[in-house]
């Protein structure tokens, strides 16, 4: 028999549990993004193509923001103060452990940008169920768009996260993207892991670099992962690689493009 005291204790317990409903995440891996956190890259392509290009295309680059939210906020504020910036490219590693909550935190800052932005996938983004989270929030791992006669090609080069399976990066897809046509004159290729890095699938390094050079239309490439900044030409094909600052350096790179020429600047914030 349940006494009045026991009944009171049970009632209070049930009330307390009911009051806690919604206070806890049942799983840190659960993906339940709001509309503003879904298909972000595709939405920003739609915004960008509405912008009328001018004589000089100005792009702000950052990346490796996964542990540096204060600096990411300051980066966004600095970019928003510069009316010359046409759009922003994030070179990967938004989420530290691929957690959906980390994706949401990272994107909450980028949503405050007054210009379109695009995010390529990084190795940290792919930890755990980060692959699913990235696709849900940003879309395809490999994607491209054309703006102002330039083709921007974003690639997954995180070979280690795919157990060096010989399929990442997708070199055949890259070659098809670079195949010349009348829609673009030059291409800019963006990825997270550079081909000479130990996290890149070494069996694909030579094929990847030769594919970039094959059609003689890559203006430059951009990558992150190393957190520092360097402009260099690692192969005999003379293609320029730009390693852009990680946000923790309190600096970012502006790349200005005009007449198939480019200039790289460093901006402190």
C-alpha positions in Angstrom: 0.0 0.0 0.0 1.2 3.5 -0.9 1.1 5.8 2.1 0.3 9.5 1.7 4.0 10.3 2.4 5.2 8.0 -0.3 2.6 9.4 -2.7 3.8 12.9 -2.0 7.4 11.9 -2.6 6.5 10.3 -5.9 4.5 13.3 -7.0 7.3 15.7 -6.1 9.8 13.6 -8.0 7.7 13.4 -11.2 7.1 17.2 -11.0 10.8 17.8 -10.7 11.6 15.6 -13.7 8.9 17.3 -15.7 10.3 20.7 -14.9 13.7 19.6 -16.2 12.3 18.7 -19.6 14.3 20.5 -22.3 17.2 21.4 -20.0 19.4 18.6 -21.1 20.7 17.4 -24.5 20.0 13.7 -24.6 23.0 13.2 -26.9 25.9 15.5 -27.9 25.7 13.9 -31.3 22.1 14.7 -32.0 21.6 16.9 -35.1 18.7 19.3 -35.0 19.8 22.4 -36.9 17.5 25.4 -37.3 16.7 26.6 -40.8 19.4 29.3 -40.7 22.0 26.5 -40.0 21.1 24.4 -43.0 22.4 24.4 -46.6 24.5 27.4 -45.7 26.9 27.3 -48.7 24.1 26.9 -51.3 22.2 29.8 -49.7 25.2 32.1 -49.8 25.8 31.2 -53.5 22.3 32.5 -54.2 23.1 35.7 -52.3 26.5 36.2 -54.0 25.2 35.9 -57.6 22.9 38.8 -56.8 25.9 41.1 -56.2 27.1 43.1 -59.1 30.9 42.6 -59.5 33.2 45.6 -59.7 36.7 46.0 -61.0 38.4 44.3 -58.0 37.1 41.2 -56.3 38.0 41.2 -52.6 37.8 38.1 -50.5 38.5 37.7 -46.7 40.0 34.4 -45.7 40.0 32.8 -42.2 39.9 29.3 -40.7 40.7 27.0 -37.9 38.2 28.8 -35.7 37.3 25.7 -33.7 38.8 26.8 -30.3 38.8 30.6 -30.8 35.3 32.0 -30.5 36.3 35.4 -29.2 38.7 35.9 -32.0 36.1 34.7 -34.5 33.7 37.4 -33.3 36.4 40.0 -33.7 37.2 38.8 -37.2 33.5 39.2 -38.2 33.4 42.7 -36.7 36.5 43.7 -38.6 35.2 42.3 -41.9 31.9 44.0 -41.5 33.8 47.3 -41.2 35.3 46.9 -44.6 32.8 47.7 -47.4 35.3 46.5 -50.1 34.9 42.8 -49.0 32.7 40.9 -51.4 32.6 37.6 -49.5 34.3 35.5 -46.9 35.9 32.0 -47.2 36.5 29.8 -44.2 39.2 27.2 -44.9 37.9 24.6 -42.5 38.0 23.4 -38.9 34.9 25.1 -37.5 34.0 22.3 -35.1 36.7 20.9 -32.7 35.3 17.4 -32.3 32.7 17.4 -35.1 29.9 18.0 -32.6 26.7 19.5 -33.9 26.6 22.0 -31.0 30.1 23.2 -32.0 28.9 23.7 -35.6 26.1 25.8 -34.3 28.4 27.9 -32.1 30.8 28.5 -35.0 28.2 29.4 -37.5 26.5 31.7 -35.0 29.3 34.2 -35.5 29.5 33.8 -39.3 25.8 34.5 -39.6 26.5 38.0 -38.4 28.6 38.7 -41.5 27.1 41.3 -43.8 28.5 39.5 -46.9 28.1 36.0 -48.2 30.4 33.3 -46.8 31.5 29.8 -47.6 33.0 27.0 -45.5 35.2 24.1 -46.8 35.4 21.0 -44.6 38.4 20.5 -42.3 39.7 17.5 -40.5 38.4 18.5 -37.1 35.0 19.0 -38.6 34.9 15.3 -39.5 35.5 13.8 -36.1 32.6 11.7 -34.6 29.5 12.3 -36.7 30.9 15.5 -38.0 30.6 14.3 -41.6 26.8 14.2 -41.3 26.7 17.5 -39.4 28.8 19.2 -42.1 26.6 18.0 -44.9 23.5 19.0 -43.0 24.8 22.5 -42.3 26.9 23.3 -45.3 26.1 20.8 -48.0 28.4 18.7 -50.3 32.0 18.2 -49.3 33.1 19.1 -52.9 31.3 22.0 -54.5 31.9 24.9 -56.8 30.4 28.1 -58.2 31.3 30.7 -60.8 31.4 34.4 -60.0 32.8 37.3 -62.1 34.3 34.8 -64.6 36.2 33.0 -61.9 35.4 29.4 -60.8 35.7 28.7 -57.0 36.3 25.0 -56.3 36.0 23.8 -52.7 37.5 20.3 -52.0 37.6 17.7 -49.3 41.3 16.8 -48.9 41.1 15.3 -45.4 42.6 11.9 -46.5 43.4 10.7 -42.9 39.7 11.1 -41.9 38.8 8.7 -44.7 41.6 6.2 -43.8 43.6 7.1 -46.9 41.2 5.1 -49.1 42.5 6.5 -52.3 39.3 8.5 -53.0 40.0 11.7 -51.0 40.6 14.1 -52.6 38.4 13.2 -55.6 40.9 13.9 -58.4 38.6 13.0 -61.2 36.0 15.4 -59.9 38.6 18.1 -59.7 39.8 17.5 -63.3 36.2 17.8 -64.5 35.7 21.0 -62.6 38.9 22.5 -64.2 38.0 21.4 -67.7 37.9 24.7 -69.7 34.7 26.2 -70.9 33.3 29.6 -71.8 31.8 30.2 -68.3 35.1 31.0 -66.6 38.6 32.0 -67.4 40.5 31.1 -64.2 39.9 28.9 -61.2 40.7 29.2 -57.5 40.9 25.9 -55.6 40.2 25.9 -51.8 40.9 23.0 -49.4 41.9 22.4 -45.8 44.8 20.0 -45.9 47.7 20.9 -48.3 49.0 18.0 -50.5 52.4 17.9 -48.9 50.9 17.4 -45.4 51.0 14.0 -43.6 47.2 14.1 -43.2 46.8 14.2 -47.0 46.7 10.8 -48.8 50.3 10.6 -50.1 49.2 8.1 -52.8 47.3 11.0 -54.4 49.7 13.9 -53.9 51.4 13.7 -57.3 48.1 13.1 -59.2 46.4 16.0 -57.3 49.2 18.5 -58.0 49.4 17.5 -61.7 45.6 17.8 -62.1 45.8 21.3 -60.7 48.4 22.2 -63.4 46.9 20.1 -66.2 44.6 22.7 -67.7 46.8 25.7 -67.0 43.9 27.7 -65.5 44.4 27.7 -61.7 45.1 31.2 -60.6 46.1 30.1 -57.1 45.1 27.7 -54.3 44.2 28.4 -50.7 44.4 26.2 -47.6 44.4 26.2 -43.9 45.3 23.6 -41.3 48.8 24.9 -40.5 47.4 28.0 -38.7 50.2 30.3 -40.0 50.5 32.3 -43.2 52.8 31.6 -46.2 52.8 32.1 -49.9 54.8 29.4 -51.7 55.2 27.3 -54.8 55.9 23.7 -53.7 56.0 22.1 -57.1 57.6 22.7 -60.5 54.3 23.8 -62.0 54.6 27.2 -60.4 51.1 27.2 -59.0 50.9 29.5 -55.9 49.7 28.0 -52.6 48.4 30.5 -50.0 48.3 29.2 -46.5 46.0 31.6 -44.7 46.1 32.7 -41.0 44.2 30.7 -38.4 41.9 33.1 -36.5 43.9 32.8 -33.2 46.7 34.9 -34.8 44.3 37.9 -34.6 45.0 38.4 -38.3 43.4 37.4 -41.6 44.2 37.5 -45.2 42.6 39.6 -47.8 43.1 38.5 -51.4 42.3 41.0 -54.1 41.8 39.8 -57.7 41.7 41.9 -60.8 42.5 41.1 -64.5 43.5 37.6 -63.6 46.1 38.9 -61.2 46.0 38.7 -57.4 47.5 40.3 -54.4 47.5 38.9 -50.8 47.3 41.3 -47.8 47.4 40.7 -44.1 44.9 42.5 -41.8 45.2 42.6 -38.0 42.3 43.0 -35.7 
